[in-house]
Amino acid sequence: MGSDAPRLIRSPPLDTGDSFAFVFLQPGTYRCFCSLHPHMQGMVVVR
């Protein structure tokens, strides 16, 4: 997914101890980031 790809997954703001779940239906590499702290970034790889 490039930076211009639509954001299909959005969680509510999470605090310490909170969690969020999402079921990925298609294999691929999905980038994620914290909208409150954009330097916090990650990636989910679905095979």
GIJO-V730557 format. One record per pair of residues at least 24 apart in sequence whose ideal C-beta (glycine too) atoms are under 8 Angstrom apart, sorted by the first residue. I is the first residue (numbers start at 1). J is the second residue. If there is no record, write none. Layout:
# GIJO-V730557
i:I j:J
i:I j:J
This chain:
# GIJO-V730557
i:1 j:28
i:1 j:29
i:1 j:30
i:1 j:31
